[in-house]
Structures are given as C-alpha cells and as structure tokens.
Amino acid sequence: MWTCSVCDKPVADGDGYIAVGIDEVNRAERERQEWEDANPTAATLSELRTYPTAHWLVFHSDCDPEPERGPHRIDVNQIRSAWAALAWTAHLMHEPWLSVTDWRLVIERVAEVHGASAKS
C-alpha cells in the first residue's frame, strides 16, 4: 500500500517509513504566513490551491535524501491498518505543525486501501 516517493517501488515492513521533515514544516508555516499576508480577504478557489503545504512522503530507508529529517516519521508497518491510522491521527493532533501538512491525504490513502471512502 505504501510506494516510495523516490523509486516508486512498494515499501515492505521494516524497509521504510512515511515522513514529513521539520524543514518542510517550517517552510510551509513561513510561506503560509506570507500567503495570508498577501491574501488578507477571502480567497478564490484557484488562490486556495496555492496555499502552502508540507507533504508527507514515503521512503525506503535507503532512498531518503534526508535520512536525518527528524522525529516526524512513522514506520510503514505501524500504519497499515485503518485503526493504526486513526491512532496516529489522534497522536499527531497534539502537534501544532500537523495542520500545515497534508496528513488528510495519508488518511484518505489508508481508507481507500481498506475499501472506505468519504467521496460521493
């Protein structure tokens, strides 16, 4: 279910993780502030699509170009089930930086793999 963002091959248990780098989070926070300063009134849908976001990526341990990206990574074997994704979501909700990431896409991916979708 997890595919490496670098080599595009499946990531087996014990071979990798999903991660968001603290530098990426800091960049997104800084760029969001700049974006909000530049868009002080209601934004159009096309403008909202440019809202800066830190991306969760999937890596084989050997493929990660930033292996020291920090503590914000989850071994793939720890987030293969919907229940595990729910538990990680509850844990990560305590992190102030979570809202600048695309964690929603991670949850959607896990749900889709398990046959669930909120899309109509």
C-alpha positions as CSV (number, residue, x, y, z in Angstrom):
1,M,0.0,0.0,0.0
2,W,3.0,2.3,0.5
3,T,5.1,3.3,-2.5
4,C,8.4,5.0,-2.2
5,S,8.3,8.7,-3.3
6,V,11.8,8.3,-4.8
7,C,12.0,5.0,-6.6
8,D,8.2,4.3,-7.0
9,K,8.5,0.8,-5.7
10,P,6.5,-0.8,-2.8
11,V,7.9,-0.3,0.7
12,A,7.7,-3.5,2.8
13,D,7.5,-3.7,6.5
14,G,10.9,-2.9,8.0
15,D,12.2,-1.2,4.8
16,G,10.9,2.3,5.2
17,Y,8.6,4.9,6.6
18,I,6.3,7.9,5.8
19,A,7.8,11.2,6.9
20,V,7.5,14.9,6.9
21,G,10.7,16.9,7.5
22,I,10.8,19.7,10.1
23,D,12.4,21.9,7.4
24,E,9.4,21.2,5.2
25,V,7.0,22.1,8.1
26,N,8.9,25.3,8.8
27,R,8.9,26.3,5.1
28,A,5.1,25.7,4.9
29,E,4.5,27.7,8.1
30,R,6.6,30.6,6.8
31,E,5.0,30.5,3.3
32,R,1.5,30.3,4.8
33,Q,2.1,33.4,6.8
34,E,3.4,35.2,3.6
35,W,0.4,33.8,1.6
36,E,-2.1,35.1,4.3
37,D,-0.4,38.5,4.3
38,A,-0.7,38.7,0.5
39,N,-4.4,37.5,0.6
40,P,-6.0,39.3,3.6
41,T,-9.5,39.0,2.2
42,A,-11.5,35.9,1.1
43,A,-9.6,33.9,-1.5
44,T,-10.9,32.4,-4.6
45,L,-10.8,28.6,-5.1
46,S,-7.8,28.9,-7.5
47,E,-6.0,31.0,-4.9
48,L,-6.7,28.4,-2.2
49,R,-5.0,25.8,-4.4
50,T,-1.7,27.7,-3.9
51,Y,-1.9,27.5,-0.1
52,P,1.5,26.2,1.0
53,T,1.5,22.7,2.5
54,A,4.2,20.4,3.9
55,H,4.0,17.0,2.3
56,W,4.2,13.6,3.9
57,L,6.4,11.4,1.7
58,V,7.1,7.6,1.7
59,F,10.7,6.4,1.6
60,H,12.7,3.2,1.6
61,S,15.3,3.8,4.3
62,D,18.0,3.8,1.6
63,C,16.1,6.2,-0.7
64,D,15.5,9.0,1.7
65,P,17.6,12.0,0.5
66,E,17.4,13.5,4.1
67,P,17.7,10.5,6.4
68,E,18.1,12.9,9.4
69,R,14.8,14.6,8.7
70,G,13.8,14.4,12.3
71,P,11.3,12.6,14.5
72,H,8.3,13.1,12.3
73,R,8.3,9.7,10.6
74,I,6.3,6.5,11.0
75,D,7.5,3.1,10.0
76,V,5.1,1.7,7.3
77,N,4.4,-1.4,9.4
78,Q,2.9,0.9,12.1
79,I,0.4,2.5,9.7
80,R,-1.0,-0.3,7.5
81,S,-4.5,-0.6,9.1
82,A,-7.3,2.0,9.4
83,W,-7.1,1.5,13.2
84,A,-3.4,2.3,13.2
85,A,-4.0,5.4,11.0
86,L,-6.7,6.5,13.5
87,A,-4.4,6.1,16.4
88,W,-1.6,8.0,14.6
89,T,-4.1,10.8,13.8
90,A,-5.0,11.1,17.5
91,H,-1.4,11.2,18.5
92,L,-0.4,13.7,15.8
93,M,-3.3,16.0,16.6
94,H,-1.3,17.1,19.6
95,E,1.4,18.5,17.3
96,P,0.9,22.2,16.4
97,W,2.5,21.7,13.0
98,L,0.1,19.0,11.8
99,S,-2.3,21.5,10.3
100,V,0.3,22.7,7.8
101,T,0.8,19.1,6.4
102,D,-1.3,17.0,4.0
103,W,-1.9,14.4,6.7
104,R,-5.5,14.2,5.3
105,L,-4.1,12.6,2.1
106,V,-2.3,9.9,4.2
107,I,-5.6,9.1,6.0
108,E,-7.5,9.0,2.7
109,R,-4.9,6.6,1.2
110,V,-5.3,4.2,4.2
111,A,-9.1,4.4,4.0
112,E,-9.1,3.7,0.2
113,V,-6.8,0.7,0.6
114,H,-9.3,-0.7,3.1
115,G,-12.3,-0.1,0.8
116,A,-13.6,3.1,2.5
117,S,-14.1,6.5,1.0
118,A,-15.9,9.6,2.1
119,K,-16.2,10.7,-1.5
120,S,-19.7,10.6,-3.0
